[in-house]
């Protein structure tokens, strides 16, 4: 289902849940500048196939709540009201999540609000605060079994064990505009990952984390001026212009039991390490290495135990290679990967040895992203 259709369906169902009669849309409604009305926000699929979203019941911000929709029946129920969450934390105002995610088992929600992390198991109806710091906690991710949460604070990776509430610092030395660990720098955020900041990935068994380390020292800074009409403020942003030095980047695999990081031997320090994926068995990390001219992508299979990497497949083009989000390992070691060799971006099925077996998308179809795979 496309995002626009999801939003329209949610708006209709949320209106019905609030006891209002849904009105049939007309062309005049569609082109009415004031007719956009209210829409649910932050729609997130739960592991069981239901859809959660934030809905402001009266449109005044006073009765905002997290709802859960069952697409099979069309029925919605309230998971938590933001005013109640605020009261549980002793706040005078509501506690509204800036973002949230479901645990792998679907038994808890991880909320990010005002830079801190909260855990909310809907069955218990009780909010639990995980962090209380001046610095922001960013990009929190559940471990595959849901027992831990990894996140970035002050440009370093940290970990919380949900059973004991113990927090562990996984990396050290992070500093803005100098060393970034587990989070993307400006170049990767803007140009490589399409404005996604996440720079770390859990192994399938939850025993290790692969992550980026950026060394920003070679990159010059660029002044960004805000729009204040009186005294504009300047923020200095690390920004490599064309032909100047990029940050030095590498991918490490951190073993939680020992705290040791093994760095992947990806070669060619001027290349972009554009994508990182774990094999289903956790015995390899696939890294897509894109040359700076962006005419060649090498798919590397790297061993997390010793860091050695070997080429698995490649994609080249004389002028430009498009970087996609369409790589996926299959359980038996084969993988899907996008290619434009035919003139269309199609998905190819590769064997475990990297050789192309066949295209899985009809000729004349263009793939924009790979959102899911059914065996």
C-alpha positions as CSV (number, residue, x, y, z in Angstrom):
1,X,0.0,0.0,0.0
2,X,1.4,3.4,-1.0
3,X,2.0,6.0,1.8
4,X,-0.7,8.4,0.4
5,X,-3.3,5.6,0.5
6,X,-2.3,4.6,4.0
7,X,-2.8,8.2,5.2
8,X,-6.2,8.5,3.5
9,X,-7.4,5.2,4.9
10,X,-6.1,6.1,8.4
11,X,-7.8,9.5,8.3
12,X,-11.1,7.8,7.4
13,X,-10.8,5.2,10.1
14,X,-9.6,7.6,12.7
15,X,-12.6,9.9,11.9
16,X,-14.9,6.9,12.3
17,X,-13.3,5.9,15.6
18,X,-13.9,9.4,16.9
19,X,-17.6,9.0,16.2
20,X,-17.7,11.2,13.1
21,X,-19.4,10.4,9.9
22,X,-17.0,10.0,7.0
23,X,-17.8,12.3,4.0
24,X,-17.3,11.2,0.4
25,X,-14.5,13.2,-1.2
26,X,-15.4,15.4,-4.2
27,X,-13.1,17.2,-6.7
28,X,-13.9,20.5,-4.9
29,X,-12.7,18.9,-1.6
30,X,-9.5,17.7,-3.2
31,X,-8.6,21.2,-4.5
32,X,-9.9,23.2,-1.6
33,X,-6.8,24.9,0.0
34,X,-8.4,24.7,3.4
35,X,-9.7,21.2,2.9
36,X,-6.7,19.2,4.0
37,X,-8.2,18.7,7.4
38,X,-6.4,16.5,10.0
39,X,-4.4,13.5,9.3
40,X,-2.9,10.8,11.5
41,X,0.9,11.0,12.0
42,X,3.8,8.6,12.6
43,X,2.2,5.5,11.1
44,X,4.3,2.4,12.1
45,X,3.6,-1.2,11.3
46,X,3.6,-3.5,14.4
47,X,5.1,-7.0,14.0
48,X,1.7,-8.7,14.0
49,X,0.6,-6.7,11.0
50,X,-1.5,-4.0,12.8
51,X,-0.7,-0.4,12.3
52,X,-0.1,2.2,15.0
53,X,-0.4,5.9,14.5
54,X,-0.7,9.2,16.4
55,X,-4.1,10.9,16.2
56,X,-5.3,14.2,17.7
57,X,-8.9,13.5,18.4
58,X,-10.1,17.2,18.5
59,X,-7.4,18.9,16.6
60,X,-6.4,21.2,19.4
61,X,-3.4,19.1,20.7
62,X,-5.2,18.4,24.0
63,X,-6.4,14.8,23.3
64,X,-3.5,13.4,21.3
65,X,-3.1,9.6,21.6
66,X,-1.3,6.6,20.1
67,X,-3.8,4.4,18.4
68,X,-3.6,0.8,17.0
69,X,-5.5,-0.2,13.8
70,X,-6.4,-3.7,12.8
71,X,-6.6,-3.6,9.0
72,X,-8.5,-6.9,8.9
73,X,-11.4,-5.5,10.8
74,X,-11.0,-1.7,10.4
75,X,-11.2,-1.3,14.2
76,X,-8.9,1.0,16.1
77,X,-8.1,1.2,19.8
78,X,-6.2,3.6,22.0
79,X,-2.8,2.4,23.1
80,X,-1.9,5.4,25.2
81,X,-2.9,9.0,25.6
82,X,0.0,11.5,25.7
83,X,-1.6,13.4,28.6
84,X,-1.6,10.2,30.7
85,X,2.0,9.4,29.7
86,X,3.0,12.9,30.9
87,X,1.1,12.4,34.2
88,X,2.9,9.1,34.8
89,X,6.2,10.9,34.5
90,X,5.1,13.7,36.8
91,X,4.9,16.3,34.0
92,X,2.5,19.1,33.9
93,X,2.2,18.7,30.1
94,X,1.7,15.7,27.8
95,X,4.5,13.5,26.8
96,X,4.3,13.2,23.0
97,X,6.7,11.0,21.2
98,X,8.9,12.6,18.5
99,X,9.3,9.1,17.1
100,X,8.7,5.5,18.3
101,X,9.3,1.9,17.3
102,X,7.9,-1.5,18.1
103,X,9.9,-4.2,19.9
104,X,10.6,-7.3,17.7
105,X,7.9,-9.3,19.6
106,X,5.4,-6.5,19.5
107,X,5.1,-6.3,23.3
108,X,6.6,-2.9,23.9
109,X,7.0,0.5,22.3
110,X,10.2,2.5,22.4
111,X,9.5,6.2,22.5
112,X,11.8,9.1,21.9
113,X,10.6,12.3,23.5
114,X,12.6,15.5,24.1
115,X,15.8,13.6,23.5
116,X,15.2,10.9,26.1
117,X,14.1,7.2,25.7
118,X,11.0,5.6,27.3
119,X,9.7,2.1,27.2
120,X,5.9,1.5,27.1
121,X,4.5,-2.1,27.2
122,X,0.8,-1.6,26.1
123,X,-0.3,-4.6,28.2
124,X,1.0,-3.0,31.3
125,X,-0.1,0.6,30.5
126,X,2.9,1.8,32.4
127,X,5.6,4.1,31.0
128,X,9.2,3.5,32.0
129,X,11.9,6.1,31.6
130,X,15.2,4.7,30.3
131,X,17.4,7.8,30.1
132,X,17.6,11.1,31.8
133,X,20.5,13.2,30.3
134,X,21.1,16.7,28.9
135,X,22.4,15.2,25.7
136,X,20.1,13.7,23.2
137,X,19.7,10.0,22.7
138,X,19.4,9.3,18.9
139,X,18.6,6.4,16.6
140,X,17.5,3.9,19.2
141,X,17.3,0.3,17.9
142,X,16.0,-2.8,19.7
143,X,18.3,-5.9,19.6
144,X,16.8,-8.7,17.5
145,X,15.4,-10.4,20.7
146,X,14.1,-7.2,22.1
147,X,16.2,-7.5,25.3
148,X,18.5,-4.5,24.7
149,X,18.4,-1.1,23.0
150,X,21.4,0.4,21.3
151,X,21.5,4.2,20.6
152,X,23.9,7.1,19.9
153,X,24.7,9.8,22.4
154,X,27.3,12.5,21.9
155,X,28.5,10.7,18.7
156,X,29.2,7.4,20.5
157,X,27.3,4.1,20.7
158,X,25.6,3.1,24.0
159,X,23.6,0.2,25.1
160,X,20.8,-0.4,27.7
161,X,19.9,-3.8,29.0
162,X,16.2,-3.6,29.5
163,X,16.1,-6.3,32.2
164,X,18.6,-4.6,34.5
165,X,18.4,-1.0,33.3
166,X,22.2,-1.1,33.1
167,X,23.7,1.2,30.5
168,X,27.0,0.4,28.8
169,X,29.2,2.7,26.7
170,X,30.2,0.8,23.6
171,X,32.5,3.3,21.9
172,X,34.5,6.3,23.1
173,X,36.1,9.3,21.5
174,X,33.1,10.6,19.7
175,X,33.0,14.4,19.2
176,X,31.1,16.7,16.9
177,X,32.9,17.5,13.7
178,X,35.8,15.2,14.7
179,X,34.8,11.6,15.4
180,X,31.4,10.2,14.7
181,X,30.5,6.6,15.6
182,X,27.2,4.8,14.9
183,X,25.7,7.9,13.2
184,X,26.2,9.2,9.6
185,X,28.1,12.4,8.8
186,X,26.6,15.1,6.5
187,X,27.8,13.5,3.3
188,X,26.4,10.1,4.1
189,X,23.2,11.5,5.6
190,X,22.5,13.7,2.7
191,X,23.9,12.0,-0.4
192,X,24.3,8.3,0.5
193,X,21.5,7.4,2.9
194,X,18.8,9.8,1.7
195,X,18.7,11.7,5.0
196,X,18.8,8.7,7.3
197,X,21.1,9.1,10.3
198,X,21.4,5.5,11.4
199,X,25.0,4.2,11.2
200,X,24.9,0.9,13.1
201,X,23.3,-2.5,12.5
202,X,22.6,-5.4,14.9
203,X,23.8,-8.9,14.0
204,X,21.0,-11.4,13.6
205,X,21.8,-13.1,16.9
206,X,22.3,-9.8,18.8
207,X,25.8,-10.6,19.9
208,X,27.5,-8.0,17.7
209,X,27.0,-4.6,16.1
210,X,28.4,-3.3,12.8
211,X,28.9,0.4,12.8
212,X,30.4,3.4,10.9
213,X,33.3,5.4,12.2
214,X,33.8,8.8,10.6
215,X,37.0,10.8,11.0
216,X,36.1,14.4,10.0
217,X,39.5,16.0,10.4
218,X,40.3,16.2,6.7
219,X,37.0,18.0,5.9
220,X,36.8,21.8,5.8
221,X,33.9,23.7,7.4
222,X,31.3,25.8,5.8
223,X,29.3,28.6,7.6
224,X,25.5,28.2,7.9
225,X,23.6,31.3,8.9
226,X,20.2,31.1,10.5
227,X,17.3,33.4,9.5
228,X,17.2,35.6,12.6
229,X,16.4,39.2,11.4
230,X,18.4,40.8,14.2
231,X,21.6,38.9,15.0
232,X,21.9,35.9,12.8
233,X,23.9,33.0,14.3
234,X,26.5,31.0,12.4
235,X,26.9,27.3,12.7
236,X,30.0,25.7,11.2
237,X,29.2,22.5,9.2
238,X,31.8,20.0,8.0
239,X,31.1,20.1,4.3
240,X,33.4,18.7,1.6
241,X,33.0,20.5,-1.7
242,X,33.6,18.8,-5.0
243,X,37.2,17.7,-5.3
244,X,38.1,18.4,-1.7
245,X,38.7,15.8,1.0
246,X,35.9,13.6,2.3
247,X,35.8,12.2,5.8
248,X,37.8,9.0,6.4
249,X,35.3,6.2,7.0
250,X,35.5,2.6,8.0
251,X,33.1,-0.1,9.2
252,X,33.8,-2.0,12.4
253,X,32.1,-5.0,14.0
254,X,31.9,-4.7,17.8
255,X,31.5,-7.8,19.9
256,X,29.3,-7.1,22.9
257,X,30.8,-9.8,25.1
258,X,34.3,-8.4,24.9
259,X,33.9,-4.8,23.7
260,X,36.4,-5.5,21.0
261,X,35.9,-3.9,17.5
262,X,37.3,-5.6,14.4
263,X,37.7,-3.2,11.4
264,X,36.7,-4.5,8.0
265,X,39.5,-4.4,5.4
266,X,37.5,-2.6,2.6
267,X,40.5,-1.1,0.8
268,X,40.4,2.1,-1.3
269,X,40.1,4.8,1.4
270,X,38.6,7.3,-1.1
271,X,35.6,5.2,-1.7
272,X,32.2,5.4,0.0
273,X,31.1,2.5,2.1
274,X,27.6,3.0,1.0
275,X,25.6,0.1,2.4
276,X,26.0,-2.5,5.2
277,X,24.0,-5.7,5.6
278,X,24.4,-8.8,7.8
279,X,24.1,-12.2,6.3
280,X,21.2,-14.2,7.9
281,X,23.6,-16.6,9.7
282,X,25.7,-13.7,11.0
283,X,28.9,-15.1,9.5
284,X,29.4,-12.3,7.0
285,X,28.8,-8.6,6.5
286,X,28.1,-7.3,3.0
287,X,29.4,-3.9,2.3
288,X,28.7,-2.0,-0.9
289,X,31.8,0.0,-1.8
290,X,31.1,2.9,-4.2
291,X,34.1,4.6,-5.9
292,X,34.2,8.4,-5.6
293,X,33.5,8.9,-9.4
294,X,30.3,6.8,-8.7
295,X,30.9,4.6,-11.8
296,X,31.5,1.3,-9.9
297,X,30.0,-0.5,-6.9
298,X,31.8,-3.5,-5.5
299,X,29.8,-5.8,-3.2
300,X,32.2,-7.1,-0.6
301,X,31.7,-10.1,1.7
302,X,33.6,-9.4,4.9
303,X,34.3,-11.7,7.8
304,X,33.4,-10.1,11.1
305,X,35.9,-12.2,13.0
306,X,39.1,-11.1,11.2
307,X,37.9,-8.2,9.0
308,X,39.0,-9.8,5.7
309,X,36.9,-8.9,2.7
310,X,36.5,-10.5,-0.7
311,X,34.6,-9.2,-3.8
312,X,31.2,-11.0,-4.3
313,X,29.7,-9.0,-7.2
314,X,30.0,-5.7,-9.0
315,X,28.0,-3.1,-11.0
316,X,29.7,-0.7,-13.4
317,X,28.6,2.0,-15.8
318,X,30.7,4.4,-17.9
319,X,28.9,7.5,-16.6
320,X,27.0,6.8,-13.4
321,X,25.9,4.0,-11.1
322,X,22.7,4.6,-9.2
323,X,22.9,3.6,-5.6
324,X,19.7,1.8,-4.6
325,X,18.0,0.3,-1.5
326,X,17.4,-3.1,-3.1
327,X,19.9,-5.6,-1.7
328,X,18.6,-8.5,0.4
329,X,20.2,-11.7,1.6
330,X,18.1,-14.9,1.4
331,X,18.3,-17.6,4.1
332,X,20.2,-20.0,1.8
333,X,23.0,-17.5,1.0
334,X,21.6,-16.3,-2.3
335,X,20.8,-12.6,-2.6
336,X,18.8,-10.1,-4.5
337,X,20.4,-6.9,-5.9
338,X,19.4,-4.2,-8.3
339,X,21.0,-3.7,-11.7
340,X,20.5,-1.3,-14.6
341,X,22.5,-3.4,-17.1
342,X,19.3,-4.0,-19.1
343,X,18.4,-0.3,-19.3
344,X,15.9,-0.7,-16.6
345,X,16.5,-1.1,-12.8
346,X,15.6,-4.7,-12.3
347,X,16.2,-7.1,-9.4
348,X,18.6,-10.0,-10.1
349,X,18.8,-13.2,-8.2
350,X,22.4,-14.0,-7.4
351,X,23.8,-17.3,-6.2
352,X,25.8,-17.5,-2.9
353,X,29.0,-17.2,-5.1
354,X,27.8,-13.9,-6.5
355,X,26.9,-15.1,-10.0
356,X,23.7,-13.8,-11.6
357,X,21.2,-16.6,-11.8
358,X,18.3,-14.7,-13.4
359,X,16.2,-11.5,-13.2
360,X,13.2,-11.7,-11.0
361,X,11.5,-8.5,-12.3
362,X,9.9,-8.4,-15.8
363,X,11.7,-6.4,-18.5
364,X,10.3,-2.9,-18.7
365,X,9.6,-2.6,-15.0
366,X,11.7,-0.2,-13.0
367,X,12.4,-1.0,-9.3
368,X,12.7,2.0,-6.9
369,X,13.2,0.1,-3.7
370,X,13.0,-3.4,-2.2
371,X,10.5,-3.2,0.7
372,X,10.0,-6.9,1.5
373,X,10.7,-10.4,0.4
374,X,8.5,-13.5,0.5
375,X,10.1,-16.8,-0.2
